[in-house]
Amino acid sequence: MNICIRDEQPHDAVHIESLTKAAFAEVTHSDQCEHFIIRALRRANALTISLVAEYEGAVVGYVAISPVVLSDNQQGWFGLGPVAVSPAQQGQGIGSQLINKALEMLKHSQAKGCVVLGEPAYYSRFGFAANEKLVMAGVPPEYFQVCAFNQDVPTASVTYHNAFGATS
């Protein structure tokens, strides 16, 4: 499958929204608000990295990276997600390609690291691991994972952008 990964363009927003709705429609641990989160991040100009995967002219995947706030006020940390792949194309490596590209771009931007809230078995393949030094309140520690680019993990709690509370 010949996938083109590129920066989101303004005309992609409607496709990203419908793709994200479809990708999370059957996910039991989702509240189906991911498309609202992306919209709110975009409106707040808080999408540090926003990539789409395109196949034969159609948007079939999406990844977002946005800044997070650390309780120790350290800068340079970001959150991965949402990540969405069209249900018809899931399991073909599109999500992995998007995540790898987004993390590569983030590393080149002099970021210190990235966090993700997600399935440990999946995200560990990208270098994410739970770390007791960097935590998120109210979340099982094994599902909140860290990927430090310089091996220095601060002792702090993490708060995602308030767009992650979007419900409409």
C-alpha positions in Angstrom: 0.0 0.0 0.0 1.6 3.3 -1.1 0.7 5.8 1.6 1.6 9.5 1.4 2.1 11.1 4.8 1.8 14.9 4.7 1.0 17.9 6.9 -2.7 18.5 7.3 -4.1 21.2 4.9 -7.2 23.3 5.6 -9.4 21.3 3.3 -8.5 18.1 5.2 -10.4 19.1 8.4 -13.8 17.6 7.3 -12.2 14.4 6.2 -10.2 14.1 9.4 -13.4 14.5 11.4 -15.4 11.9 9.5 -12.4 9.5 9.6 -11.9 10.0 13.3 -15.6 9.4 14.0 -15.5 6.1 12.1 -12.2 5.0 13.6 -13.5 5.4 17.2 -17.1 4.4 16.6 -16.7 0.8 17.9 -13.9 1.5 20.5 -15.3 0.6 23.9 -12.9 2.7 26.0 -13.7 5.8 23.9 -16.3 8.4 24.6 -16.4 9.1 20.8 -15.2 12.7 21.4 -11.9 12.4 19.6 -13.1 14.4 16.6 -14.2 17.2 19.0 -10.7 17.1 20.6 -9.0 17.6 17.2 -11.4 20.4 16.3 -10.8 22.1 19.6 -7.0 21.7 19.3 -7.1 23.2 15.8 -9.2 26.1 16.9 -6.8 26.8 19.8 -3.9 26.7 17.4 -2.5 23.9 19.6 -1.6 21.3 17.0 2.1 21.2 17.0 2.1 18.4 14.5 -1.0 17.4 12.5 -0.4 14.7 9.8 -2.6 12.8 7.5 -2.0 9.6 5.6 -3.4 9.7 2.1 -4.1 6.7 -0.1 -5.3 7.1 -3.7 -6.4 10.7 -2.9 -8.4 9.8 0.2 -7.4 10.6 3.8 -7.1 7.2 5.5 -5.2 8.1 8.7 -4.5 11.0 11.1 -2.1 11.8 14.0 -2.0 14.8 16.2 0.7 16.0 18.6 0.0 18.9 21.0 1.8 20.5 23.9 1.3 19.3 27.5 1.8 21.1 30.7 4.1 19.7 33.4 3.6 20.6 37.0 7.3 21.6 37.3 6.8 24.1 34.4 9.4 22.3 32.3 8.8 23.1 28.6 9.4 20.9 25.5 7.0 18.1 26.3 4.1 17.0 24.0 1.2 14.6 23.9 0.6 12.1 21.1 -3.0 11.7 20.0 -5.6 11.3 18.8 -4.4 8.7 16.2 -7.1 7.5 13.8 -7.1 5.1 10.9 -10.0 4.3 8.6 -11.6 1.0 9.8 -11.2 -0.4 6.3 -7.4 0.2 6.4 -6.7 -0.7 10.1 -4.1 -3.4 10.7 -2.0 -2.4 7.7 0.7 -0.3 9.4 -0.8 3.2 8.6 -1.0 4.2 12.3 2.6 3.1 12.9 3.8 5.1 9.9 2.0 8.2 11.1 3.3 7.8 14.7 6.9 7.2 13.6 6.8 10.2 11.3 5.2 12.5 14.0 7.8 11.4 16.6 10.7 11.9 14.1 9.4 15.4 13.4 9.0 16.1 17.1 12.6 14.9 17.9 14.0 17.2 15.2 12.1 20.2 16.8 14.3 19.9 19.9 11.4 18.6 22.0 12.4 16.8 25.2 9.8 14.1 25.0 6.3 12.9 24.3 3.6 11.2 26.4 0.7 9.1 25.3 -2.4 7.7 27.0 -3.0 4.3 25.4 -2.5 0.6 25.1 1.0 -0.3 26.5 1.5 -3.3 24.2 0.9 -1.1 21.1 2.8 2.1 22.1 5.8 0.3 23.6 7.0 -0.4 20.0 7.6 3.3 19.5 9.7 3.7 22.6 6.9 4.6 25.1 7.0 3.1 28.6 5.4 3.8 31.9 7.6 5.9 34.2 6.8 6.6 37.8 8.5 10.0 37.6 6.0 11.4 35.0 2.4 10.7 35.8 -1.2 11.7 35.0 -3.7 12.0 37.8 -6.7 9.6 37.6 -5.1 7.3 35.0 -3.8 3.8 35.6 0.0 4.2 35.5 0.6 1.5 32.9 -1.6 3.3 30.3 0.2 6.6 30.7 3.5 6.3 28.9 6.6 8.4 28.3 9.1 8.6 25.5 12.0 10.8 26.6 14.2 12.0 23.7 17.2 12.8 25.9 16.7 10.1 28.6 15.9 12.8 31.2 12.4 12.3 32.6 11.3 15.0 35.0 9.4 14.3 38.2 6.1 15.9 37.5 2.4 15.4 36.7 1.1 16.0 33.2 -2.0 17.9 32.1 -3.1 17.7 28.5 -4.4 20.8 26.7 -8.0 21.7 27.8 -9.2 20.8 24.3 -9.1 17.2 25.5 -12.2 17.9 27.5 -14.1 18.9 24.4 -17.5 17.1 24.0 -19.0 19.1 21.1 
